[in-house]
């Protein structure tokens, strides 16, 4: 029972990273002109309930996640950068299989080389050595995106407590991580090993959520201040961004900033 509860909590933390709040890298809100067209296509099957859960999530963020993220920002830059690099390196174990499932052979090769170099020369990914060899970071991929490229429709949009915005397709994709699709989960929780503890996975997911939230304090504030209907804005932008990622499009609908801390601090 404890393991099931722990997995549920980590699933919620991991979804925090994709809360569905979107803005430009300068912290200002960017809304695609296709909002009105897309509104008619949104399948918000449980809007009344969704709005109530959304309000609960906003309150939880205000009293819990936001204060922790503010404190995280006071850590020295080398600690924040090293943590962010290590977390990005870990995400490769999900991105690489999805590269392959989507037929992105070149991208899978680059990400595999990056993971190998950074896990060894980069000391568990703390240092992004691969970039010095010309192997720049590529976009992350997940199982929800893979299902989308395979033609699976998004289904109903809904908001889950703490997890935030999602669709039926994206939720099924996230659950794949706990069914053998995430190598980091497999070696820490799925299989008992003498090298890792269950808590290693939990801490990494929690830290990923805090790291991402800390990078985007201003962007979250900007979205709240500039939206007449925050719920509708988040819903529309979440669906736009997921569509863009599935299509691997370069069109403007930027997620909140997830750059390296070095780049963020120099803005």
C-alpha positions as CSV (number, residue, x, y, z in Angstrom):
1,X,0.0,0.0,0.0
2,X,2.8,2.4,0.9
3,X,4.5,1.7,-2.5
4,X,1.3,2.4,-4.4
5,X,0.8,5.7,-2.5
6,X,4.4,6.7,-3.1
7,X,4.1,6.0,-6.8
8,X,0.9,8.1,-6.9
9,X,2.7,11.0,-5.2
10,X,5.6,10.8,-7.6
11,X,3.2,10.7,-10.5
12,X,1.7,13.9,-9.2
13,X,5.1,15.6,-8.7
14,X,6.2,14.6,-12.2
15,X,3.0,16.1,-13.7
16,X,3.8,19.4,-11.9
17,X,6.6,19.8,-14.4
18,X,4.0,19.9,-17.1
19,X,1.3,21.9,-15.3
20,X,0.1,23.3,-18.5
21,X,1.0,26.9,-17.9
22,X,2.7,28.5,-20.9
23,X,4.6,31.7,-21.5
24,X,7.5,33.1,-23.4
25,X,11.0,32.8,-22.2
26,X,10.9,36.5,-21.0
27,X,8.1,35.6,-18.6
28,X,5.3,37.2,-20.7
29,X,2.3,35.4,-21.8
30,X,2.2,34.4,-25.5
31,X,-1.2,33.3,-26.8
32,X,-1.6,31.7,-30.2
33,X,-4.1,33.4,-32.6
34,X,-5.8,30.0,-33.1
35,X,-7.3,30.1,-29.6
36,X,-10.8,30.8,-30.9
37,X,-10.6,28.1,-33.5
38,X,-9.3,25.6,-31.0
39,X,-12.0,26.4,-28.4
40,X,-14.6,24.6,-30.4
41,X,-12.4,21.5,-30.6
42,X,-11.8,21.2,-26.9
43,X,-13.5,18.3,-25.3
44,X,-13.8,19.6,-21.8
45,X,-16.1,16.8,-20.6
46,X,-16.1,17.8,-16.9
47,X,-15.6,21.5,-17.0
48,X,-17.5,22.3,-13.8
49,X,-15.6,19.7,-11.8
50,X,-12.3,20.7,-13.5
51,X,-12.7,24.3,-12.5
52,X,-13.1,23.3,-8.9
53,X,-10.0,21.1,-8.9
54,X,-8.1,23.8,-10.8
55,X,-8.9,26.3,-8.0
56,X,-7.7,23.7,-5.4
57,X,-4.4,23.2,-7.3
58,X,-3.8,27.0,-7.5
59,X,-4.3,27.2,-3.7
60,X,-1.9,24.3,-3.1
61,X,0.7,25.9,-5.3
62,X,0.4,29.2,-3.4
63,X,1.0,27.7,0.0
64,X,3.4,24.9,-0.8
65,X,5.2,24.7,-4.2
66,X,5.7,28.4,-4.7
67,X,7.4,29.1,-1.3
68,X,9.7,26.1,-1.8
69,X,10.6,27.3,-5.3
70,X,11.5,30.7,-3.9
71,X,13.8,29.2,-1.3
72,X,15.4,27.0,-4.0
73,X,16.4,30.1,-5.9
74,X,18.7,31.2,-3.1
75,X,20.9,28.2,-3.6
76,X,24.3,28.9,-5.2
77,X,24.2,28.8,-9.0
78,X,26.6,25.8,-9.3
79,X,24.2,23.7,-7.1
80,X,21.2,24.7,-9.2
81,X,23.0,24.2,-12.5
82,X,24.4,20.8,-11.5
83,X,21.0,19.7,-10.2
84,X,19.2,20.8,-13.4
85,X,21.9,19.0,-15.6
86,X,21.6,15.8,-13.6
87,X,17.8,15.8,-13.8
88,X,17.9,16.5,-17.6
89,X,20.3,13.6,-18.0
90,X,17.9,11.3,-16.2
91,X,15.0,12.4,-18.4
92,X,17.0,10.8,-21.4
93,X,16.0,7.3,-20.2
94,X,12.4,8.2,-21.2
95,X,13.2,10.4,-24.2
96,X,15.4,7.8,-25.9
97,X,12.9,4.9,-26.1
98,X,10.3,7.4,-27.3
99,X,12.7,8.7,-30.0
100,X,12.8,5.1,-31.2
101,X,9.1,4.5,-31.0
102,X,8.5,7.6,-33.1
103,X,11.2,6.6,-35.7
104,X,13.6,9.4,-34.7
105,X,16.7,7.3,-35.1
106,X,19.2,10.2,-35.4
107,X,17.7,11.9,-32.3
108,X,17.9,8.6,-30.4
109,X,21.5,8.2,-31.3
110,X,22.4,11.7,-30.2
111,X,20.5,11.4,-26.9
112,X,22.2,8.0,-26.2
113,X,25.6,9.5,-26.8
114,X,24.7,12.5,-24.5
115,X,23.5,10.2,-21.8
116,X,26.6,8.0,-22.0
117,X,29.1,10.9,-21.9
118,X,27.3,12.9,-19.3
119,X,26.7,9.9,-17.0
120,X,30.4,9.1,-17.0
121,X,32.6,12.1,-17.8
122,X,29.9,14.4,-16.6
123,X,29.7,12.6,-13.2
124,X,26.1,11.3,-13.2
125,X,25.1,14.2,-15.5
126,X,26.0,17.0,-13.1
127,X,28.2,18.5,-15.8
128,X,26.9,18.8,-19.4
129,X,30.1,17.6,-21.0
130,X,28.3,16.3,-24.1
131,X,27.5,19.9,-25.2
132,X,31.3,20.7,-25.4
133,X,31.5,17.9,-28.0
134,X,28.8,19.5,-30.1
135,X,26.0,17.2,-28.9
136,X,23.5,19.9,-28.0
137,X,20.3,19.1,-26.0
138,X,17.3,18.1,-28.0
139,X,13.6,18.3,-27.1
140,X,12.3,15.8,-24.6
141,X,9.9,13.2,-25.7
142,X,7.3,11.2,-23.7
143,X,4.8,8.4,-24.1
144,X,1.9,10.8,-24.5
145,X,3.7,12.4,-27.5
146,X,4.4,8.9,-28.9
147,X,0.7,7.9,-28.7
148,X,-0.1,11.2,-30.5
149,X,2.3,10.5,-33.3
150,X,0.6,7.1,-33.7
151,X,-2.7,8.7,-34.3
152,X,-4.3,8.2,-30.8
153,X,-6.8,11.1,-30.2
154,X,-6.4,13.2,-27.0
155,X,-9.8,12.4,-25.6
156,X,-11.4,14.4,-22.9
157,X,-9.5,17.2,-21.2
158,X,-9.5,17.1,-17.4
159,X,-7.8,18.5,-14.4
160,X,-6.5,16.2,-11.7
161,X,-5.8,17.1,-8.0
162,X,-2.2,18.3,-7.9
163,X,-1.4,16.6,-11.2
164,X,-2.9,19.5,-13.1
165,X,-4.1,19.6,-16.8
166,X,-4.1,16.4,-18.8
167,X,-6.0,14.4,-21.4
168,X,-6.9,10.8,-21.5
169,X,-4.1,10.1,-23.9
170,X,-1.4,12.0,-21.9
171,X,-2.5,10.3,-18.6
172,X,-2.1,6.9,-20.2
173,X,1.3,7.9,-21.5
174,X,2.4,9.0,-18.1
175,X,1.3,5.7,-16.6
176,X,3.6,3.9,-19.0
177,X,6.5,5.2,-17.0
178,X,5.4,2.9,-14.2
179,X,4.9,-0.1,-16.4
180,X,8.5,-0.5,-17.6
181,X,8.8,2.6,-19.7
182,X,11.1,4.5,-17.4
183,X,14.5,2.8,-16.8
184,X,15.2,5.1,-13.8
185,X,11.9,3.9,-12.2
186,X,12.8,0.3,-13.0
187,X,16.2,0.3,-11.2
188,X,15.0,2.2,-8.2
189,X,11.5,0.9,-7.5
190,X,10.6,-1.7,-10.0
191,X,13.5,-3.9,-9.1
192,X,15.3,-4.3,-5.8
193,X,19.0,-3.4,-6.4
194,X,21.8,-2.8,-4.0
195,X,22.9,0.3,-5.8
196,X,19.7,2.5,-5.4
197,X,17.0,3.0,-2.9
198,X,13.3,3.7,-3.6
199,X,13.8,7.1,-2.2
200,X,16.3,8.0,-4.9
201,X,13.5,8.0,-7.4
202,X,11.1,10.0,-5.2
203,X,13.7,12.7,-4.4
204,X,14.6,13.1,-8.1
205,X,11.0,13.6,-9.2
206,X,10.3,16.0,-6.3
207,X,13.4,18.0,-7.1
208,X,12.5,18.1,-10.8
209,X,9.2,19.7,-9.9
210,X,10.8,22.3,-7.6
211,X,13.6,23.1,-10.1
212,X,11.1,23.7,-12.9
213,X,8.8,25.8,-10.7
214,X,11.7,27.9,-9.4
215,X,12.8,28.7,-13.0
216,X,9.3,30.1,-13.8
217,X,8.2,32.2,-10.8
218,X,7.8,35.3,-13.0
219,X,6.1,33.5,-15.8
220,X,3.5,32.0,-13.6
221,X,2.8,35.4,-12.1
222,X,2.6,36.9,-15.5
223,X,0.0,34.4,-16.6
224,X,-2.1,34.9,-13.6
225,X,-2.0,38.7,-14.0
226,X,-2.8,38.8,-17.7
227,X,-5.5,36.2,-18.0
228,X,-9.2,37.2,-17.8
229,X,-10.0,33.5,-17.3
230,X,-7.0,31.7,-16.0
231,X,-8.6,28.2,-16.3
232,X,-9.5,28.7,-20.0
233,X,-6.0,30.1,-20.7
234,X,-4.2,27.2,-19.2
235,X,-6.5,24.7,-20.9
236,X,-6.1,26.3,-24.3
237,X,-2.3,26.7,-24.0
238,X,-1.8,23.2,-22.6
239,X,-3.6,21.6,-25.6
240,X,-1.8,23.9,-28.1
241,X,1.6,23.0,-26.6
242,X,0.9,19.3,-26.6
243,X,-0.1,19.4,-30.2
244,X,3.0,21.4,-31.1
245,X,5.3,18.8,-29.4
246,X,3.6,15.9,-31.0
247,X,4.0,17.5,-34.5
248,X,7.6,18.5,-33.6
249,X,6.6,22.0,-34.8
250,X,8.6,25.2,-34.4
251,X,5.5,27.3,-34.3
252,X,5.2,29.7,-31.3
253,X,3.6,28.2,-28.3
254,X,6.4,28.1,-25.8
255,X,6.3,26.2,-22.6
256,X,7.6,27.8,-19.5
257,X,11.3,28.2,-19.5
258,X,13.2,25.0,-18.8
259,X,16.6,26.3,-19.9
260,X,19.9,25.8,-18.0
261,X,20.2,28.0,-15.0
262,X,23.2,29.7,-16.5
263,X,21.1,31.0,-19.4
264,X,18.2,32.0,-17.1
265,X,20.4,33.9,-14.7
266,X,22.0,35.8,-17.6
267,X,18.7,37.0,-19.1
